[in-house]
Amino acid sequence: MSERIWTRNPGAKQREDNQRNGRQETESESETTKGDSLQCPECGGHVVTDDEHGETVCNDCGLVVTADSVDRGPEWRAFDAREKDEKSRVGAPTTNTMHDKGLSTNIDWRDRDAYGNSLGARQRQKMQRLRKWNERFRTRDSKERNLKQALGEIDRMASALGLPENVRETASVIYRRALDDDLLPGRSIEGVATSCTYAAARMAGVPRSLDEIAEVSRVEKSEVARTYRYIARELSLEVKPADPEQYVPRFASELGLSDESKMRARKLLKNAKEKGVHSGKSPVGLAAAAVYAAALLTNEKTTQAAVSDVADISEVTIRNRYHELLEAEENLGLV
């Protein structure tokens, strides 16, 4: 029986090599095309993407490189905030102002279904049991119960003081750090929450005085000050000394003063800093005196009593700081 010996066709081998080389060249060309996609093929200029019109355009010569690109936004349109919330199919963003960061399920307190119809008696009992167990599961341990109470206090005080959302987030983060570092034993939850709110407001550049903080808090002013110093030291918070100029816009707005008075008050405070008058003085008192002096210098009507009510500081302090600010300007030769 004759033995057959199969040999490979050299032509087939050559074709395979050519195909392999062709694939490599195609891949290198595609990589080169990707690398050069940021340059205009006409003038070599910079190419930008116009998402509104779905085009890629050269920023130099105006050539439309590509058109009808894929829109990766939502397929629906909304004309107001309410319509946007109704059509959006995503949940709320995570937030540090809630003890579970907003990731848990909330059961509405209204006994109605998705169509607004009232639930039956058996269904209402079922929903009441679900609410009870949902609340128990959300606060299963002492840390979560602590956080829930403290973050509720922070939100309440921030609302009473008119603080923005970023201050609430910062205060919540500071409280979480204090809780993780075991700084709460021996101190009240309300005291630490108030101190975190006070520190966050100062860090965000919208400070509130200790008297204002103590008015909306459930603890004494001395405890707030003591706890704040402890928290700032242990957590190494970078809190700069309060600048009197940061109080000026709020005081002037509540008194109904013009922008000219605000600028004049800031100028008074800058001159006081140059002369060193602000050293050792309360920033709230300096700001109140500057606002009162600026109102008089710009011929706008206001009284020491009105400024005292707004700044929550005595009229005696306003009068003393008022004379010091004017003396500082006279020494500089500006009056």
BATORMI-186699 format. One record per residue: residue in one letter; x, y, z of N, C-alpha, C in turn. Coordinates in steps of 0.001 Angstrom, whole numbers, padded with zeros to 6 digits, always signed. Each point is the difference from the previous one (the first is absolute). Example, Ala and Ser with C-alpha at 12.3 -4.5 7.8 and 13.67 -1.06 7.14 Angstrom:
2
a+013190-005690+007800-000890+001190+000000+000900+001200+000000 s-000350+001050-000720+000820+001190+000060-000770+001090+000730 
This chain:
335
m+000848-001202+000000-000848+001202+000000+000874+001239+000000 s-000238+000815-000957+000850+001195-000124-000387+001034+001045 e+000967+000607+000578-000223+001017+001042-000090+001374-000641 r-001083+000703+000374-000189+001357-000523+000632+001006+000950 i+000726+000879-000561+000637+001061+000783-000639+001312-000398 w-000696+000633+001018-000683+001269-000256+000965+001145+000270 t+000162+000838-000946+000859+001178+000147-000864+001236-000139 r+000390+001018+000715-000780+001245-000028+000319+000783-001248 n-001045+000539-000573+000166+000785-001225+000711+001310+000342 p+001125+000304-000568+000707+001258+000330-000804+001225-000390 g-000880-000138-001000-000833+001137-000380-001002+000349+001082 a-000561-001046+000645-000953+000248+001085+000689+000676+001173 k+001217-000442+000281+000749+000615+001100+000263+001468-000278 q+000323+000300-001267+000264+001394-000357-001252+000854+000160 r-001190-000587-000367-001243+000754+000133-000316+000295+001469 e+000234-000992+000879-000246+000220+001418+000893+001098+000572 d+001274-000023-000421+000911+001058+000477-000457+001370-000464 n-000464+000072-001243-000455+001300-000515-001234+000492+000762 q-000935-000959+000311-001179+000391+000755+000359+000487+001393 r+000952-000692+000645+000419+000399+001345+000629+001387-000028 n+000857+000243-000988+000638+001320-000116-001033+001076-000294 g-001020-000366-000792-001043+000973-000306-000796+000389+001228 r-000296-001023+000873-000723+000323+001230+000819+000901+000896 q+001304-000252+000097+000849+000839+000839+000052+001425-000517 e+000076+000137-001353+000030+001349-000568-001320+000730+000252 t-001127-000752-000112-001305+000618+000229-000128+000475+001439 e+000489-000844+000970-000062+000392+001402+000859+001220+000275 s+001190+000065-000594+000871+001163+000216-000601+001246-000602 e-000690-000161-001188-000641+001161-000611-001142+000516+000873 s-000787-000948+000606-001104+000435+000853+000511+000714+001230 e+001123-000490+000567+000580+000681+001157+000482+001383-000374 t+000580+000123-001202+000462+001312-000453-001175+000943-000206 t-001099-000566-000545-001185+000831-000215-000565+000506+001310 k-000016-000884+001032-000480+000418+001316+000877+001092+000573 g+001325-000150-000200+000901+001000+000544-000133+001339-000681 d-000331-000061-001347-000106+001251-000754-001422+000548-000018 s-000931-000623+000749-001395+000420-000059-000209+001369+000636 l+000943+000484+000809-000135+001291+000631+000526+001128-000871 q+000454-000329-001222+000506+001018-000908-000879+000071-001235 c-000143+001208-000530-000809+000202-001198+000723-000585-001213 p-000663-000824-000824+000664-000559-001183+000277+001030-001080 e-000622+001167+000109+000172+001026-001039+001154+000940+000329 c-000012+000541+001238+001020+000984+000368+000872-000437+001175 g-000326-001152+000593+000787-000458+001144-000304+000724+001284 g-001117+000733+000023-000360+000754+001196-000650-000876+001067 h-000364+000651+001103-000597-000709+001130-001476-000265-000266 v-000450-001215+000296-001372-000416-000255-000760-000053+001319 v-001205+000565+000017-000848-000010+001197-001315-000676-000335 t-000666-000506+001038-001275-000700-000167-001145+000907+000433 d-000971+000169-000868-001191+000792+000286-001132-000969+000306 d-000226-000248+001310-001009-000982+000397-001409+000465-000334 e-000220+001309-000010-001354+000505-000263-000457-000325-001410 h+000912+000112-000998-000355-000261-001393+000481-001368-000470 g+000702-000746+000845+000458-001335-000375+001077+000027-001064 e+000894+000968+000055+001035+000141-001021+001368+000136+000654 t+001018-000380-000780+001393+000219+000382+000568+001013-000980 v+000417+001154+000511+000343+001144-000851+001413+000453+000292 c+000700+000452-001053+001331+000576+000168-000147+001393+000592 n+000764+000267+001022-000100+001279+000690+000682+001116-000775 d+000843-000357-000987+000758+001015-000754-000662+000360-001325 c-000285-001024-000839-000554+000291-001326-001503-000235-000088 g-000607-000612+001023-001439-000213+000001-000460-001227-000757 l+000892-000870-000438-000373-001200-000736-000767-000957+000910 v-001135-000517-000474-000769-001004+000733+000605-001358-000309 v+000706-000575+000969+000690-001265-000219-000984-001159+000022 t-000852-000054+001006-001030-001035+000076-001322+000653+000376 a-001089-000620-000433-001337+000513+000295-000887-001147+000465 d-001126+000362+000614-000983-000983+000472+000619-001010+000953 s+000746+000513+000984+000594-000901+000992-001071-000483+000977 v+000325-001059+000730-000964-000616+000909-000191+000905+001212 d-001270+000301+000328-000325+000789+001185-000171-000953+001173 r+000875+000098+000973-000044-000910+001137-000801+000564+001168 g-000724+001064-000205-000861+000560+001036-001347-000698+000025 p-000924+000478+000841-001331-000628+000074-000789+000249-001268 e-000940-000914-000274-000822+000129-001210-001195+000903+000223 w-000194+000492+001256-001130+000855+000314+000468+001431+000218 r-000947+000912-000074+000273+001407+000255-000820+000471+001191 a+000554+000951+000750-000704+000566+001149+000132+001517-000049 f-001084+000690+000347-000023+001451-000087-000027+000683+001362 d-000080-000781+001077+000103+000568+001343+000537-001084+000934 a+000321+000417+001232+000622-000925+000952-000950-001139+000375 r-001280+000296+000134-000977-001035+000382-000100-001059-001082 e-000070+000420-001252-000090-000957-001098+001270-000829-000124 k+001135+000604+000293+001263-000728-000053+000046-001087+001062 d-000469+000335+001215-000012-000994+001074-000954-001148-000302 e-001125+000308-000642-000976-001036-000298+000499-000953-001091 k+000718+000524-000980+000433-000829-001122+001320-000712+000256 s+000788+000518+000912+001301-000606+000266-000180-001392+000590 r+000825-000935-000440-000103-001376+000462+001178-000385+000887 v+000572+000945+000655+001099-000283+000927-000380+000507+001382 g+000653-000536+001027-000304+000405+001360+000741+001257+000396 a-000245+000424+001222+000666+001194+000517+001487-000288+000231 p+000863+001010-000091+001430-000227+000244+000263-000294+001468 t+001112-000686+000243+000370-000286+001384+000381+001299+000706 t-000282+000056+001276+000290+001198+000787+000440-000396+001386 n+000919+000757+000564+000475-000253+001348-000939+000564+001060 t-001015+000742-000419-000915+000589+000972-001031-000996+000519 m-000016-001212-000531-000874-001061+000491+000858-001134+000536 h-000468-000627+001080+000845-000992+000662+000297-001207-000885 d-000907-000327-000948+000236-001108-000923+000441+000501-001374 k+000372+001283-000085+000452+000659-001231-001070-000017-001096 g-001265-000156+000394-001090+000066-000959-000174-001241-000845 l+000592-001129+000402-000057-001217-000807-001103-000957+000436 s-000731+000334+001036-001038-000906+000493-001338+000298-000675 t-000975-000839+000306-001350+000154-000555-000845+000868+000925 n-000726+000923-000576-000916+000848+000766-001433-000349-000376 i-000823-000252+001004-001415-000312-000214-000801+001244+000341 d-000770+000459-000943-000754+001243+000165-001000-000128+001152 w-000196+001088+000733-000914-000017+001137-001460+000082-000428 r-000245+000420-001237-001375+000086-000485-000482-001382-000439 d-001156-000400+000446-000554-001317-000327-000709+000067-001348 r+000792+000159-001058-000548+000061-001355+000879-000816-000932 d-000618-000509-001073+000760-000786-000964+000614+000911-001046 a+000573-000609-001044+000696+000778-001029-000935+000909-000787 y-001292-000314+000000-000963+000811-000742-000695+001043+000878 g+000398+000088+001286-000586+000974+000897-001258-000460+000686 n-000354-001268-000166-001213-000520+000631+000291-000447+001430 s-000961+000144+000880+000178-000392+001401+000070-001520+000119 l+000829-000454+000949+000144-001427+000230-001119-000506+000897 g-000261-001295-000109-000987-000610+000863+000527-000190+001411 a-000886-000459+000891+000379-000146+001411+001120-001019+000180 r-000112-001176-000649+001032-001032+000130+001317+000482-000590 q-000074+000704-001124+001221+000491-000638+000663+001079+000856 r-000790+000842+000672+000583+001024+000869+000719-000638+001187 q-000582-001041+000567+000680-000696+001093+001312-000619-000462 k-000014-000554-001192+001220-000594-000555+001084+001056-000204 m-000369+001153-000540+000973+001065-000230+000538+000540+001317 q-000835+000058+001036+000462+000462+001306+001047-000948+000568 r-000223-001309-000150+000995-000981+000460+001294+000125-000800 l-000128+000225-001307+001200+000157-000834+000801+001236+000401 r-000694+001099+000292+000706+001207+000446+000752-000260+001297 k-000648-000693+000924+000618-000269+001295+001269-000840-000166 w-000094-001084-000777+001168-000855-000173+001073+000666-000856 n-000410+000814-000955+000980+000733-000798+000793+000959+000876 e-000677+000665+000936+000679+000917+000912+000945-000760+000926 r-000403-001180+000429+000869-000794+000867+001245-000477-000732 f-000156-000393-001251+001150-000482-000762+000953+001132-000364 r-000529+001210-000169+000859+001133-000355+000920+000397+001149 t-000443-000179+001226+000814+000350+001172+000172-001242+000864 r+000825-000914-000484+000143-001279+000681+000963+000053+001180 d+001002+000903-000047+000964+000051+001096+000064+001407+000577 s+000767+000139+001076+000060+001284+000706+000666+001082-000842 k+000960-000367-000835+000689+000998-000828-000965+000641-000982 e-000851-000815-000626-000953+000552-000958-001051+000859+000703 r-000418-000411+001190-000956+000825+000756+000629+001327+000405 n+001273-000051+000381+000727+001219+000338+000072+000929-001205 l+000378-000558-001142+000111+000799-001216-001342+000598-000397 k-001054-000779+000113-001318+000504-000397-000395+001206+000837 q+000211-000083+001305-000359+001120+000869+000877+001215-000272 a+001320-000212-000139+000929+001118-000187-000205+000688-001347 l-000154-000779-001065-000177+000603-001321-001336+000724-000104 g-001002-000488+000728-001258+000741+000064+000170+001345+000685 e+000811+000020+001069+000292+001267+000684+000742+000961-000915 i+000980-000506-000725+000778+000856-000913-000909+000602-001064 d-000885-000809-000557-000910+000503-001032-000957+001040+000573 r-000484-000219+001224-000916+000953+000628+000681+001333+000256 m+001222-000033+000554+000715+001248+000298+000416+000727-001271 a+000435-000748-001017+000392+000634-001258-001187+000692-000652 s-001187-000605+000104-001199+000631-000562-000355+001273+000765 a+000121-000056+001331-000321+001179+000810+000979+001141-000244 l+001254-000338-000311+001023+001025-000229+000111+000413-001466 g-000738-000665-000882+000057+000339-001421+001304-000387-000652 l+000584-001123+000411+001276-000443-000558-000233-000823-001258 p+000887+000097-000997-000197-000744-001255+000273-001494+000165 e-000261-000742-001081+000109-001461+000042+001435-000473+000217 n+000980+000715-000568+001391-000454+000156+000454+000072+001455 v-000552+000940+000775+000347+000081+001421-000563-001210+000741 r-001205-000411-000341-000603-001182+000638+000813-001258-000314 e+000444-000113-001249+000813-001161-000374+001310-000008+000783 t+000658+001163+000084+001273+000077+000723-000179-000310+001477 a-001059+000545+000606-000258-000273+001417-000267-001483+000231 s-000713-000642-000916-000278-001431+000138+001272-000823-000103 v+000894+000397-000910+001274-000723-000138+000853+000162+001258 i+000033+001215+000560+000770+000226+001233-000557-000846+001136 y-001327-000078+000110-000591-000802+001076+000319-001483-000195 r-000051-000479-001231+000341-001405-000254+001453-000294+000386 r+000888+000940-000292+001406-000187+000389+000141-000035+001523 a-000726+000883+000690+000064+000007+001466-000540-001305+000571 l-001056-000531-000616-000573-001259+000472+000943-001171-000261 d+000644-000010-001165+000940-001083-000320+001238+000047+000890 d+000428+001220+000380+001176+000138+000857-000331-000116+001487 d-001244-000348+000314-000434-000229+001385+000213+001248+000869 l-000450+001153-000499+000137+001256+000729-001267+000390+000760 l-001050-000828-000088-001277+000379+000604-000183-000384+001463 p+000649-001037+000511-000229-000352+001414+000275+001166+000945 g-000960+000257+000888+000120+001112+000933-000551+001300-000516 r-000509+000009-001229-000543+001221-000595-001375-000288-000582 s-000842+000997-000013-001355-000200-000508-000008-000002-001527 i-000974-000714-000557-000137-000043-001455-000324+001388-000535 e-000876+000742+000698-000372+001344-000447+001198+000942+000022 g+000854-000126+001032+001171+000879+000089+000984-000231-001133 v+000274-001273-000325+000931-000303-001090-000606+000399-001344 a-001291-000248-000189-000648+000381-001258+000026+001518-000198 t-000245+000747+001081+000050+001462-000088+001410+000480-000323 s+001005-000591+000620+001385+000382-000263+000395-000294-001438 c-000465-001127-000546+000301-000331-001393-000657+000999-000951 t-001218+000418+000319-000675+001005-000832+000740+001333+000037 y+000439+000394+001183+000744+001251+000147+001306-000050-000781 a+000722-001132+000091+001269-000141-000718-000221-000024-001509 a-001029-000706-000468-000258-000089-001437-000366+001357-000582 a-000763+000800+000747-000371+001331-000493+001231+000886-000147 r+000916-000078+000952+001215+000800-000096+000896-000483-001141 m+000080-001309-000193+000835-000539-001077-000555+000350-001373 a-001328+000137-000115-000630+000312-001287-000030+001493-000293 g+000443+000835+000932+000002+001442-000231-001321+000676+000246 v-000928-000683+000689-001279+000619+000374-000158-000131+001517 p+000876+000642+000770+000021-000248+001449-001231+000537+000698 r-000310-000624+001114-001022+000477+000915+000645+000146+001373 s-000403+001019+000740+000600+000236+001308-000448-001080+000983 l+000763-000125+001091-000365-000979+001024-001364+000298+000609 d-000334+001286+000123-001307+000355+000538-001125-000464-000924 e+000190+000171-001312-001012-000464-000954-000129-001518+000031 i+001138-000677+000101-000016-001462+000063-000709-000467+001274 a+000313+000653+001116-000579-000409+001282-001507+000230+000031 e-000500+000983-000756-001436+000290-000009-000814-001147-000582 v+000544-000679-001011-000743-001081-000653+000401-001367+000549 s+001003-000032+000876+000465-001272+000548-000743-000336+001291 r+000135-001257+000414-000613-000452+001246+001029-000075+001134 v+001192+000554-000218+001039+000003+001029+000461+001429+000240 e+000716+000200+001081+000467+001330+000365+001165+000440-000883 k+000198+001318-000044+001064+000567-000813+001375-000471+000465 s+000204-000100+001315+001302-000426+000523+000321-001433-000418 e-001016-000875-000011+000231-001388-000427+000324-000072-001483 v-000657+000830-000801+000287+000026-001443+001436+000413-000242 a+000448+001068+000685+001368+000484-000188+001019-001043+000450 r-000267-000633+001137+000932-001003+000522+000084-001227-000925 t-001146-000464-000453-000015-001169-000893+000609+000328-001348 y-000234+001209-000487+000592+000400-001287+001520-000013+000066 r+000567+000540+001062+001463+000002+000128+000537-001426+000054 y-000709-000876+000691+000441-001394+000118-000061-000706-001359 i-001113+000165-000733-000160-000648-001303+001028+000525-000997 a+000198+001315-000019+000957+000595-000945+001421-000472+000288 r+000321-000163+001268+001358-000449+000348+000203-001478-000333 e-000953-000840+000363+000160-001446-000200-000065-000392-001476 l-000825+000681-000785-000135-000330-001418+000901+000840-000895 s+000777+000910+000599+000924+000874-000750-000736+000761-001109 l-001116+000605+000366-000770+000767-000982+000716+001300-000333 e+000067+000301-001283+000654+001230-000464-001050+001116-000054 v-000259+000572+001148-000996+001076+000101+000738+001313+000205 k-000132+000886-000976+000655+001302+000102-000795+000911+000930 p+000665+000990+000591-000740+000965+000830-001071+000705-000822 a-001124+000254+000630-001122+000624-000712+000379+001400-000466 d-000299+000285-001265+000274+001301-000583-001223+000895+000176 p+000148+001198+000569-001177+000880+000171-000711+000319-001305 e+000745+000019-001111-000620+000328-001293-001024-001043-000425 q+000121-001232+000490-000950-001042-000380-001388+000230+000587 y-000086+000800+001066-001299+000282+000615-000705+001186-000661 v+000754+000817-000719-000559+001250-000537-001176-000223-000945 p+000104-000894-001020-001140-000148-000924-001301-000386+000691 r+000069-000895+000981-001216-000447+000675-000606+001122+000834 f+000842+000721+000749-000526+001095+000828-000609+001093-000869 a+000718+000352-001074-000494+001075-000868-001296-000399-000705 s-000111-001264-000394-001221-000453-000679-001186+000022+000945 e+000194-000422+001245-001102+000000+000955-000422+001414+000382 l+000931+000960-000101-000331+001391+000300-000514+000751-001223 g+000063-000635-001170-000475+000645-001222+000913+001090-000507 l+001317-000135+000217+000949+001017-000445+000435-000268-001446 s+000533+001022-000636+000388-000086-001405+001377-000645-000149 d+000354-000285-001260+001325-000563-000289+001109+001000+000338 e-000312+001285-000132+000996+001016+000343+000376-000079+001485 s-000983-000236+000843+000271-000127+001434+000829-001250+000289 k-000290-001082-000699+000784-001228+000188+001466+000225-000362 m+000231+000660-001125+001378+000266-000413+000694+000940+000987 r-000740+000956+000509+000592+000935+000965+000335-000721+001303 a-000847-000920+000424+000272-000762+001218+001239-000873-000177 r+000137-000624-001156+001189-000815-000252+001264+000859+000012 k-000101+001199-000548+001155+000890-000011+000389+000393+001422 l-000976+000263+000843+000275+000323+001397+000727-001145+000700 l-000443-001221-000253+000620-001161+000639+001417-000238-000527 k+000224+000241-001292+001358-000160-000549+000954+001017+000615 n-000472+001225+000168+000839+001013+000642+000293-000373+001459 a-000999-000572+000679+000200-000420+001382+001043-001107+000092 k+000009-000899-000997+000999-001071-000009+001405+000568-000201 e+000095+001015-000860+001312+000605-000238+000554+000652+001271 k-000876+000557+000795+000432+000650+001246+000040-000975+001180 g-000437-001251-000210+000031-000982+001071-001083+000173+001032 v-001068+000746-000345-001086+000240+000954-000789-001278+000261 h-000040-000923-000982-000828-001194+000113+000570-001037+000960 s+001255+000156+000370+000640-001011+000840-000659-000065+001376 g-000442-001194+000380-000611-000201+001307-001436+000438+000106 k-000576+000465-001097-001396+000463+000014-000915-001064-000599 s-001245+000023+000412-000980-000927-000556-000284+000352-001459 p+000113-000961-000922-000285+000310-001414-001440+000438-000225 v-000927-000518+000806-001408+000395-000148-000182+001461+000395 g+000642+000405+001105-000098+001393+000423+000617+000949-001007 l+001154-000364-000557+000630+000844-001012-000874+000125-001246 a-000575-001126-000440-000851+000033-001188-001243+000852+000240 a-000612-000125+001175-001195+000792+000308+000331+001486+000043 a+001128+000355+000618+000395+001411+000065+000325+000543-001387 a+000637-000829-000849+000338+000443-001353-001262+000241-000817 v-000996-000860+000158-001259+000180-000733-000707+001262+000465 y+000008+000245+001315-000651+001207+000534+000723+001258-000476 a+001331-000014+000057+000772+001166-000441-000172+000238-001491 a-000007-001075-000794-000151+000145-001447-001370+000571-000352 a-001023-000393+000733-001336+000544-000261-000043+001498+000262 l+000666+000454+001076+000031+001435+000291+000814+000759-001047 l+001119-000573-000424+000867+000672-000969-000641+000090-001383 t-000909-000933-000324-000674+000033-001308-001404+000590+000094 n-000303+000633+001146-001286+000679+000192-001198-000949-000131 e+000126-001177+000572-001115-000944+000037-000480-000132+001440 k-001293-000113+000162-000585+000024+001328+000066-001377+000653 t+000605-000036+001164-000011-001184+000849+000366+000432+001415 t-000277-000836+000962+000272+000338+001390+000866-001067+000639 q+000613+000377+001122+000802-000969+000730-000866-001143+000515 a-001227+000301+000375-000900-001043+000495-000309-001022-001097 a-000218+000479-001238-000294-000916-001103+001197-000898-000299 v+001199+000605-000019+001218-000786-000242+000226-000986+001135 s-000287+000427+001219+000160-000878+001156-000918-001219-000088 d-001227+000197-000455-000934-001115-000140+000445-000979-001088 v+000504+000534-001087+000423-000849-001112+001252-000796+000357 a+000982+000678+000606+001275-000639+000308-000014-000740+001337 d-001064+000200+000795-000110-000611+001322+001202+000373+000868 i+000259+001300+000070+001114+000514+000799-000454+001311+000640 s+000609+000383+001106-000478+001165+000748+000328+001302-000731 e-000799+001024+000283+000236+001306-000599+001289+000629+000526 v+000380-000308+001222+001255+000535+000559+001191-000474-000820 t-000006-001305-000356+001084-000541-000821+000037+000667-001362 i-001161+000240-000594-000053+000654-001314+000581+001402+000084 r-000347+000734+001055+000519+001375+000141+001520-000001+000176 n+000521-000905+000828+001448-000052+000219+000752-000348-001281 r-000479-001036-000707+000675-000384-001258-000174+001076-001069 y-001103+000718+000030-000278+001056-000974+001046+001103+000097 h+000281+000439+001215+001016+001043+000182+001384-000505-000392 e+000314-001260+000301+001315-000541-000355+000179-000089-001506 l-001051-000366-000727+000100-000083-001458+000221+001368-000623 l-000727+001020+000492+000172+001342-000552+001372+000570+000338 e+000508-000277+001199+001345+000454+000370+001052-000644-000884 a-000187-001265-000351+000949-000692-000869+000054+000658-001377 e-001160+000419-000501-000022+000664-001310+000610+001390+000085 e-000231+000697+001103+000577+001333+000145+001537-000076+000055 n+000519-001037+000671+001440-000174+000089+000622-000306-001342 l-000792-000670-000865+000482-000304-001342-000200+001186-000959 g-000694+001038+000482-000221+001182-000826-001018-000209-001078 l-000998-000885+000246-000996-000314-001028-001325+000695+000226 v-000201+000628+001156-001268+000653+000295+000122+001497-000244 
